[in-house]
Amino acid sequence: MTQELEAARPSDGKLLNAELIPEQVLPKVLSTFGLTAIYVFIICWITGSSVMAAGGWTAIPMWALGIALFLVPAGMACVELGNLWPGQGGVYIWATRTMGETWGYIGGYLSWIPVILNGAGSPAIVLQFLLLAFHAELGLTTTIILQLVVLWSVIGLALAKLAANQRIMNTVFVVYWVLALTVFICGLIYALRHGSATPFSLHDSLVPDFTGAGFLFGTVVLYLLGVETPYNMGAEFLSVRKSGAKMIVWGSAALIAIYLLTTLGTMMVLSGDEIDPVVGVVANLDKSGFPGLMEVAAVVLAVIVFIALTTYQVAYSRLIFVSGLERHLPRIFTHLNPRTRNPVTAVLIQGVLSSIILVTLYSQSSMANVTIYIQGGLSVVWLISGFFFLFPVIIARKKYADRYATEQFWRIPGGMTGVWATVIVGTIGTLGGIYYSFVTPWIDVSMGTWMTWTGGIGLMMVGLGVIVYIFGRRSAHKVSEEDALAHLAVLDLTKSETTTTEGESK
């Protein structure tokens, strides 16, 4: 058992199955750089820059507000809680230790839902970039089939060893940076030669316009969500306490830079009414770059989104695995592939659920609109899960005061005053994001249509959660805890499966 986990042992000496078992059966392969790449892939969806750029220069102060009101407080809360409980499961463990088992399930479920909605919506993004690259159009049936092909190709890659996936993520992370710089440099050169397509306004670039562009705040917060997600894999960090804070700082700096570079690059080349809400971030290269650059960039971005989707499947499957260990789900969901140490059943069930939603929703409307509807519903549900890593910080400070007094780890500065300030600011940002995600349309549809879609998607996810809780626990408790976990005893983790890097240790 690692020293970090031993330090997290409560006074009664009992650890959750989710804290104890993954430490024994999962290889530790996630270095600081690898975690930074995972963090960026989970949070930074460059398509958000297309939506933001369409809003004009007021997008810049909106980005700043989202970072200040949501990203910063969320990051600080997650680092502190991750240091307190470095095990597998992230929000589930944090909420369980501070609010009880039922709230732990609710927090974990709300935090897990994004992978289902993202799996249903993002294959369309991959496909739209490929269609842009090859200047093609497809019928609805063919589109749905190809989206399913993309989704299950992602599932297949997610079933590979984490170490192999990490190497791919690290390489594509560097490509991500090159693409962002390309969009910005081409946009800047174009603006210097022809003037900015979106006329510069000092007032708009400094003062957010909530009256005319309030939807942008909801969009910003959506594209900053996911700070807590890498901690789902806490048992696979080389060191949570050494890497967690660095991951948040370096990862946040990287995603902010990518977002700003691509937002500015897009708006300098295209006016708001010319920007496609999905592919606009590279479509502008057809105007600002050299012949063929847009097509190459579109293929590259399709690959980036594909890898990001894989990262989602890998990170979120750990929450299903944890739910099985804690007997919220049947024993089958704790199955690990002996060779890859991946929770196979968890990854597969995510793919099945996303496929059902994909086929159901995309048969009702256009591909572009439904993609944005899903993102709006995802934003509302995911933001609610944020309360399960904001409020637990306050409870943890009081409930586990002995650990704060005796252990040395990073915590929110300023004592309880700093904690309250962080939680209040984060709550304001979260509530603002929920409001503007639910009430203000992100595309050109009526408010009623928008609220019907986003509300319907949210209610559908709540219904799924109730079903999982009732029938999952009933099924899981038909088998004793010893029998439910006995199959994991045969997994003997050898040193050859554990990767370490210079300067980092278990």
C-alpha positions as CSV (number, residue, x, y, z in Angstrom):
1,M,0.0,0.0,0.0
2,T,1.3,3.4,-0.9
3,Q,2.2,6.0,1.8
4,E,-0.4,8.4,0.3
5,L,-3.2,5.9,0.7
6,E,-2.0,4.9,4.2
7,A,-2.1,8.5,5.2
8,A,-5.7,8.7,4.0
9,R,-6.8,5.8,6.3
10,P,-9.6,7.0,8.6
11,S,-9.4,6.8,12.4
12,D,-11.5,3.6,12.4
13,G,-8.9,2.0,10.1
14,K,-11.4,1.1,7.4
15,L,-10.8,1.9,3.8
16,L,-13.5,1.8,1.0
17,N,-13.2,-1.0,-1.4
18,A,-12.7,1.7,-4.0
19,E,-9.6,2.9,-2.1
20,L,-8.1,-0.4,-1.3
21,I,-8.6,-2.8,-4.2
22,P,-7.5,-0.6,-7.2
23,E,-4.2,0.0,-5.4
24,Q,-3.5,-3.7,-5.4
25,V,-4.7,-4.6,-9.0
26,L,-4.0,-1.6,-11.2
27,P,-0.6,-0.5,-12.5
28,K,0.7,2.9,-11.8
29,V,1.6,4.5,-15.1
30,L,0.3,8.1,-15.1
31,S,3.2,10.6,-14.9
32,T,2.8,14.3,-14.6
33,F,3.1,14.9,-18.3
34,G,0.7,12.1,-19.1
35,L,-1.8,13.5,-16.6
36,T,-1.5,17.0,-18.1
37,A,-2.3,15.6,-21.5
38,I,-5.3,13.7,-20.1
39,Y,-6.5,16.8,-18.4
40,V,-6.3,18.8,-21.6
41,F,-8.0,16.2,-23.7
42,I,-10.9,15.8,-21.2
43,I,-11.5,19.6,-20.8
44,C,-10.2,21.3,-23.9
45,W,-12.7,20.8,-26.8
46,I,-11.4,23.1,-29.4
47,T,-14.8,23.2,-31.1
48,G,-15.8,25.5,-28.2
49,S,-13.6,28.2,-29.8
50,S,-15.9,28.1,-32.9
51,V,-19.0,28.9,-30.7
52,M,-17.1,31.6,-28.8
53,A,-15.6,33.2,-31.8
54,A,-19.1,33.6,-33.3
55,G,-19.9,35.9,-30.3
56,G,-17.2,38.4,-31.3
57,W,-14.8,40.2,-29.0
58,T,-17.1,39.8,-26.0
59,A,-15.9,36.2,-26.0
60,I,-12.6,37.3,-24.4
61,P,-14.0,38.7,-21.1
62,M,-16.4,35.7,-21.0
63,W,-13.4,33.3,-21.2
64,A,-11.8,35.4,-18.4
65,L,-15.0,35.2,-16.2
66,G,-15.3,31.4,-16.7
67,I,-11.7,30.9,-15.7
68,A,-12.0,33.1,-12.6
69,L,-15.4,32.0,-11.5
70,F,-15.2,28.3,-12.3
71,L,-11.9,26.8,-13.4
72,V,-9.8,28.3,-10.6
73,P,-12.0,27.4,-7.7
74,A,-12.8,24.0,-9.1
75,G,-9.1,23.3,-9.6
76,M,-8.2,24.3,-6.0
77,A,-11.0,22.2,-4.5
78,C,-10.0,19.1,-6.5
79,V,-6.4,19.4,-5.6
80,E,-7.1,19.6,-1.9
81,L,-9.6,16.7,-2.0
82,G,-7.4,14.6,-4.2
83,N,-4.6,15.0,-1.7
84,L,-6.9,14.0,1.2
85,W,-8.2,10.9,-0.7
86,P,-5.8,9.8,-3.4
87,G,-7.7,6.6,-4.3
88,Q,-9.6,5.5,-7.4
89,G,-13.0,7.2,-7.9
90,G,-12.5,10.9,-7.5
91,V,-15.8,12.6,-6.7
92,Y,-17.4,9.4,-5.5
93,I,-14.8,9.0,-2.7
94,W,-14.8,12.7,-1.9
95,A,-18.6,12.9,-1.5
96,T,-18.8,9.5,0.3
97,R,-16.2,10.5,2.9
98,T,-17.9,13.9,3.6
99,M,-21.6,13.4,2.8
100,G,-22.3,9.7,3.0
101,E,-22.7,6.8,0.7
102,T,-26.0,7.8,-1.0
103,W,-24.6,11.3,-1.8
104,G,-21.4,9.7,-3.0
105,Y,-23.4,7.6,-5.5
106,I,-25.3,10.7,-6.7
107,G,-22.1,12.7,-7.1
108,G,-20.3,9.9,-8.8
109,Y,-23.3,9.3,-11.2
110,L,-23.6,12.9,-12.2
111,S,-19.9,13.1,-12.8
112,W,-20.1,9.9,-14.9
113,I,-23.0,11.0,-17.1
114,P,-20.9,13.3,-19.3
115,V,-19.1,10.3,-20.9
116,I,-22.5,8.9,-22.1
117,L,-23.6,12.2,-23.6
118,N,-20.1,12.9,-25.0
119,G,-20.0,9.5,-26.5
120,A,-23.3,10.2,-28.2
121,G,-22.4,13.6,-29.5
122,S,-18.7,13.7,-30.3
123,P,-18.6,11.1,-33.1
124,A,-20.7,13.6,-35.1
125,I,-17.9,16.2,-34.5
126,V,-15.3,13.7,-35.8
127,L,-17.4,13.0,-38.8
128,Q,-18.1,16.7,-39.6
129,F,-14.4,17.5,-39.7
130,L,-13.8,14.5,-42.0
131,L,-16.7,15.7,-44.3
132,L,-15.1,19.2,-44.3
133,A,-11.7,17.7,-45.2
134,F,-13.1,15.7,-48.1
135,H,-15.8,18.2,-49.1
136,A,-18.5,15.5,-48.8
137,E,-22.1,15.2,-47.8
138,L,-24.0,12.2,-46.5
139,G,-27.5,11.1,-45.8
140,L,-28.9,10.7,-42.3
141,T,-28.8,6.9,-42.2
142,T,-25.2,6.8,-43.5
143,T,-24.2,9.5,-41.0
144,I,-25.6,7.6,-38.1
145,I,-23.9,4.4,-39.2
146,L,-20.5,6.1,-39.5
147,Q,-20.9,7.8,-36.1
148,L,-21.4,4.3,-34.6
149,V,-18.3,3.2,-36.4
150,V,-16.3,6.1,-34.9
151,L,-17.7,5.4,-31.4
152,W,-16.9,1.7,-31.4
153,S,-13.4,2.4,-32.9
154,V,-12.9,4.6,-29.8
155,I,-14.2,1.8,-27.5
156,G,-11.8,-0.6,-29.1
157,L,-8.8,1.7,-28.5
158,A,-10.0,2.4,-25.0
159,L,-9.7,-1.3,-24.2
160,A,-5.9,-1.3,-24.9
161,K,-3.4,-1.0,-22.0
162,L,-3.4,2.4,-20.3
163,A,0.3,2.8,-20.9
164,A,-0.1,2.3,-24.6
165,N,-3.0,4.8,-24.7
166,Q,-0.9,7.3,-22.7
167,R,1.9,7.3,-25.3
168,I,-0.6,8.1,-28.0
169,M,-2.2,10.9,-25.9
170,N,1.2,12.4,-25.3
171,T,2.1,12.5,-29.0
172,V,-1.3,13.9,-30.0
173,F,-1.1,16.5,-27.2
174,V,2.0,18.0,-28.9
175,V,0.1,18.0,-32.3
176,Y,-2.8,19.8,-30.5
177,W,-0.4,22.7,-29.7
178,V,0.9,22.8,-33.3
179,L,-2.7,23.1,-34.6
180,A,-3.7,25.8,-32.2
181,L,-0.6,27.9,-33.1
182,T,-1.3,27.3,-36.8
183,V,-4.8,28.7,-36.5
184,F,-3.6,31.7,-34.6
185,I,-0.6,32.6,-36.8
186,C,-2.6,32.2,-40.0
187,G,-5.4,34.4,-38.5
188,L,-2.9,37.0,-37.3
189,I,-1.2,37.2,-40.7
190,Y,-4.6,37.5,-42.4
191,A,-5.7,40.3,-40.1
192,L,-2.5,42.2,-40.7
193,R,-3.0,42.0,-44.4
194,H,-6.8,42.5,-44.7
195,G,-8.0,43.7,-41.3
196,S,-9.8,41.6,-38.8
197,A,-13.1,40.1,-40.1
198,T,-14.6,40.7,-36.7
199,P,-13.9,44.5,-36.1
200,F,-12.0,45.1,-32.9
201,S,-13.9,46.7,-30.1
202,L,-12.1,47.7,-26.9
203,H,-15.4,47.9,-25.0
204,D,-16.5,44.4,-26.1
205,S,-13.0,42.9,-25.4
206,L,-13.2,44.2,-21.8
207,V,-16.9,44.1,-20.8
208,P,-18.9,40.9,-21.1
209,D,-22.3,41.3,-22.8
210,F,-24.7,39.2,-20.7
211,T,-27.8,40.8,-22.3
212,G,-26.9,40.1,-25.9
213,A,-24.5,37.1,-25.5
214,G,-25.3,35.6,-22.1
215,F,-25.3,32.1,-23.8
216,L,-21.5,32.5,-24.2
217,F,-21.0,32.2,-20.4
218,G,-22.8,28.8,-20.4
219,T,-20.7,27.8,-23.3
220,V,-17.5,28.9,-21.5
221,V,-18.3,26.9,-18.4
222,L,-19.1,23.8,-20.4
223,Y,-15.7,24.0,-22.1
224,L,-14.0,24.3,-18.8
225,L,-15.7,21.3,-17.2
226,G,-13.8,18.2,-16.2
227,V,-11.2,19.3,-13.7
228,E,-12.1,16.5,-11.4
229,T,-12.1,13.7,-14.0
230,P,-8.4,12.6,-13.9
231,Y,-8.8,11.8,-10.2
232,N,-11.2,9.0,-11.3
233,M,-7.9,7.2,-11.9
234,G,-6.2,8.1,-8.6
235,A,-4.8,4.6,-8.1
236,E,-3.1,4.8,-11.4
237,F,-1.2,8.0,-10.7
238,L,2.5,7.5,-10.0
239,S,1.9,10.0,-7.2
240,V,-1.3,11.9,-6.6
241,R,0.3,14.4,-4.2
242,K,3.3,15.1,-6.5
243,S,1.4,15.2,-9.8
244,G,-2.1,16.4,-8.9
245,A,-1.3,20.1,-8.4
246,K,1.1,20.3,-11.3
247,M,-1.5,18.6,-13.6
248,I,-4.1,21.3,-12.7
249,V,-1.7,24.2,-13.1
250,W,0.1,23.1,-16.3
251,G,-3.0,21.6,-17.8
252,S,-5.1,24.8,-17.1
253,A,-2.4,27.0,-18.6
254,A,-2.3,24.8,-21.7
255,L,-6.0,24.6,-22.3
256,I,-6.5,28.4,-21.7
257,A,-3.7,29.1,-24.3
258,I,-5.3,26.7,-26.8
259,Y,-8.8,28.2,-26.4
260,L,-7.6,31.8,-26.7
261,L,-5.3,31.2,-29.6
262,T,-8.0,29.4,-31.6
263,T,-10.8,31.8,-30.6
264,L,-8.7,34.8,-31.7
265,G,-7.5,33.1,-34.9
266,T,-11.0,32.3,-35.9
267,M,-12.6,35.6,-35.3
268,M,-9.8,37.5,-37.1
269,V,-10.6,35.6,-40.3
270,L,-14.4,35.1,-40.2
271,S,-17.2,37.3,-39.2
272,G,-19.7,35.9,-36.6
273,D,-22.3,34.9,-39.2
274,E,-19.7,33.0,-41.2
275,I,-18.5,30.8,-38.4
276,D,-19.9,27.3,-38.2
277,P,-20.4,26.3,-34.6
278,V,-18.6,23.0,-35.0
279,V,-16.0,23.2,-37.7
280,G,-15.4,27.0,-37.9
281,V,-12.2,26.7,-35.9
282,V,-10.4,25.1,-38.9
283,A,-12.7,26.2,-41.7
284,N,-11.2,29.6,-41.4
285,L,-7.9,28.2,-42.7
286,D,-9.5,27.9,-46.1
287,K,-9.4,31.7,-46.2
288,S,-6.3,32.4,-44.1
289,G,-4.0,29.5,-45.0
290,F,-2.5,28.1,-48.1
291,P,-4.4,25.6,-50.4
292,G,-4.9,22.2,-48.7
293,L,-4.1,23.5,-45.2
294,M,-7.7,23.5,-44.1
295,E,-8.2,19.9,-45.3
296,V,-5.1,18.7,-43.5
297,A,-6.1,20.6,-40.3
298,A,-9.6,19.1,-40.4
299,V,-8.2,15.6,-40.5
300,V,-5.8,16.3,-37.7
301,L,-8.6,17.8,-35.6
302,A,-10.7,14.7,-36.3
303,V,-7.9,12.6,-34.9
304,I,-7.5,14.9,-31.8
305,V,-11.2,14.6,-31.0
306,F,-11.0,10.8,-31.5
307,I,-8.2,10.6,-29.0
308,A,-10.1,12.9,-26.6
309,L,-13.1,10.6,-26.9
310,T,-10.8,7.6,-26.0
311,T,-9.5,9.5,-23.0
312,Y,-13.1,10.0,-21.8
313,Q,-13.9,6.3,-22.2
314,V,-10.8,5.3,-20.2
315,A,-11.1,7.9,-17.4
316,Y,-14.9,7.4,-16.8
317,S,-14.9,3.7,-17.0
318,R,-13.1,3.8,-13.6
319,L,-16.3,5.2,-12.0
320,I,-18.3,2.2,-13.1
321,F,-15.5,-0.1,-11.9
322,V,-15.6,1.7,-8.5
323,S,-19.5,1.5,-8.4
324,G,-19.1,-2.3,-8.8
325,L,-16.5,-2.5,-6.0
326,E,-18.9,-0.5,-3.8
327,R,-21.8,-2.8,-4.8
328,H,-23.9,-0.2,-6.5
329,L,-23.6,-2.3,-9.6
330,P,-23.4,-6.1,-10.1
331,R,-20.1,-8.0,-9.9
332,I,-19.7,-8.1,-13.7
333,F,-18.8,-4.4,-13.7
334,T,-15.7,-5.1,-11.6
335,H,-14.2,-7.4,-14.3
336,L,-10.7,-6.5,-15.3
337,N,-8.9,-7.8,-18.4
338,P,-6.0,-9.8,-16.8
339,R,-3.6,-8.5,-19.5
340,T,-4.6,-4.8,-20.0
341,R,-6.0,-4.3,-16.5
342,N,-8.9,-2.3,-18.0
343,P,-12.5,-2.6,-16.7
344,V,-13.8,-4.2,-19.9
345,T,-17.4,-4.4,-19.0
346,A,-17.5,-0.8,-17.9
347,V,-16.0,0.4,-21.2
348,L,-18.5,-1.7,-23.2
349,I,-21.6,-0.6,-21.3
350,Q,-20.6,3.1,-21.9
351,G,-20.4,2.3,-25.6
352,V,-23.8,0.6,-25.6
353,L,-25.6,3.4,-23.8
354,S,-24.0,6.1,-26.0
355,S,-25.0,4.1,-29.1
356,I,-28.7,4.0,-27.9
357,I,-28.8,7.7,-27.3
358,L,-26.9,8.5,-30.6
359,V,-29.4,6.5,-32.7
360,T,-32.4,7.9,-30.8
361,L,-31.5,11.6,-30.9
362,Y,-29.9,11.8,-34.3
363,S,-32.9,10.3,-36.0
364,Q,-35.0,13.3,-34.7
365,S,-33.1,16.3,-36.1
366,S,-30.1,17.6,-38.0
367,M,-26.6,16.4,-37.0
368,A,-25.3,19.9,-36.2
369,N,-28.3,20.9,-34.1
370,V,-28.4,17.7,-32.0
371,T,-24.7,17.9,-31.4
372,I,-25.2,21.3,-29.7
373,Y,-28.4,20.1,-27.9
374,I,-26.4,17.2,-26.4
375,Q,-23.6,19.6,-25.3
376,G,-26.2,21.9,-23.6
377,G,-27.8,19.0,-21.7
378,L,-24.3,17.7,-20.8
379,S,-23.4,21.1,-19.5
380,V,-26.4,21.3,-17.1
381,V,-26.0,17.8,-15.7
382,W,-22.2,18.0,-15.4
383,L,-22.3,21.4,-13.7
384,I,-24.6,20.0,-11.0
385,S,-21.9,17.4,-10.2
386,G,-19.6,20.3,-9.3
387,F,-21.4,20.8,-6.0
388,F,-20.0,17.4,-5.0
389,F,-16.4,18.6,-5.1
390,L,-17.1,22.2,-3.9
391,F,-19.1,21.6,-0.7
392,P,-17.1,18.6,0.4
393,V,-14.1,20.9,1.0
394,I,-16.0,22.8,3.7
395,I,-17.1,19.5,5.4
396,A,-13.7,17.9,5.1
397,R,-12.0,20.8,6.9
398,K,-14.3,20.3,9.9
399,K,-14.8,16.5,9.8
400,Y,-11.1,15.7,9.2
401,A,-9.4,18.5,11.2
402,D,-7.0,16.0,12.7
403,R,-5.6,15.2,9.3
404,Y,-5.2,18.8,8.4
405,A,-3.3,19.3,11.6
406,T,-0.9,16.4,11.3
407,E,-0.3,16.0,7.5
408,Q,1.6,18.1,5.0
409,F,-0.2,18.5,1.7
410,W,-1.4,21.3,-0.6
411,R,-4.6,22.9,0.6
412,I,-6.6,26.0,-0.3
413,P,-4.7,28.9,1.2
414,G,-6.3,31.3,3.8
415,G,-7.8,28.8,6.1
416,M,-11.6,28.6,6.3
417,T,-11.9,32.1,4.9
418,G,-10.1,30.9,1.8
419,V,-12.2,27.8,1.6
420,W,-15.5,29.7,1.9
421,A,-14.4,32.2,-0.7
422,T,-13.4,29.4,-3.1
423,V,-16.7,27.6,-2.6
424,I,-18.8,30.7,-2.9
425,V,-17.1,31.9,-6.1
426,G,-17.2,28.4,-7.6
427,T,-20.9,28.2,-6.7
428,I,-21.7,31.5,-8.4
429,G,-19.9,30.3,-11.5
430,T,-21.6,26.9,-11.4
431,L,-25.1,28.4,-11.0
432,G,-24.4,31.0,-13.7
433,G,-23.3,28.2,-16.0
434,I,-26.4,26.1,-15.3
435,Y,-28.7,29.1,-15.9
436,Y,-27.2,30.1,-19.2
437,S,-26.8,26.6,-20.4
438,F,-30.5,25.8,-19.8
439,V,-32.3,29.1,-20.6
440,T,-30.3,30.7,-23.4
441,P,-30.1,28.8,-26.8
442,W,-26.5,28.2,-28.1
443,I,-27.9,28.0,-31.7
444,D,-30.6,29.8,-33.7
445,V,-33.6,28.1,-32.2
446,S,-36.4,29.3,-29.9
447,M,-35.9,29.3,-26.1
448,G,-38.7,26.8,-25.8
449,T,-37.1,24.4,-28.3
450,W,-33.8,24.7,-26.6
451,M,-35.1,24.2,-23.1
452,T,-37.2,21.2,-24.2
453,W,-34.1,19.5,-25.7
454,T,-31.7,20.3,-22.9
455,G,-34.3,19.6,-20.2
456,G,-35.4,16.4,-21.8
457,I,-31.8,15.1,-22.1
458,G,-31.2,16.0,-18.4
459,L,-34.4,14.3,-17.2
460,M,-33.5,11.2,-19.3
461,M,-30.2,11.0,-17.5
462,V,-31.8,11.4,-14.1
463,G,-34.2,8.6,-15.0
464,L,-31.3,6.4,-16.0
465,G,-29.6,7.2,-12.6
466,V,-32.7,6.1,-10.6
467,I,-32.9,2.8,-12.6
468,V,-29.2,2.1,-12.0
469,Y,-29.5,2.9,-8.3
470,I,-32.5,0.7,-7.6
471,F,-31.8,-2.3,-9.8
472,G,-28.0,-2.1,-9.6
473,R,-27.9,-2.3,-5.8
474,R,-30.6,-5.0,-5.7
475,S,-28.7,-7.2,-8.1
476,A,-25.3,-6.5,-6.5
477,H,-26.5,-7.3,-3.0
478,K,-27.7,-10.8,-4.0
479,V,-24.1,-11.8,-3.8
480,S,-21.9,-11.5,-0.7
481,E,-19.1,-9.0,-0.7
482,E,-16.5,-11.7,-0.5
483,D,-17.9,-13.6,-3.4
484,A,-18.4,-10.4,-5.5
485,L,-14.7,-9.5,-5.1
486,A,-13.1,-13.0,-5.0
487,H,-12.3,-13.0,-8.8
488,L,-10.0,-10.0,-8.3
489,A,-7.8,-12.0,-5.9
490,V,-6.1,-13.8,-8.8
491,L,-4.8,-10.6,-10.2
492,D,-1.2,-10.3,-9.1
493,L,0.3,-7.0,-10.1
494,T,4.0,-7.5,-11.0
495,K,6.7,-4.9,-11.0
496,S,7.0,-5.2,-14.7
497,E,3.5,-3.7,-15.1
498,T,4.3,-0.7,-13.1
499,T,6.0,2.3,-14.8
500,T,8.0,4.9,-13.0
501,T,9.6,8.0,-14.2
502,E,12.6,9.9,-13.0
503,G,11.8,12.2,-10.1
504,E,8.5,10.4,-9.4
505,S,7.8,7.4,-7.2
506,K,4.9,5.6,-5.8
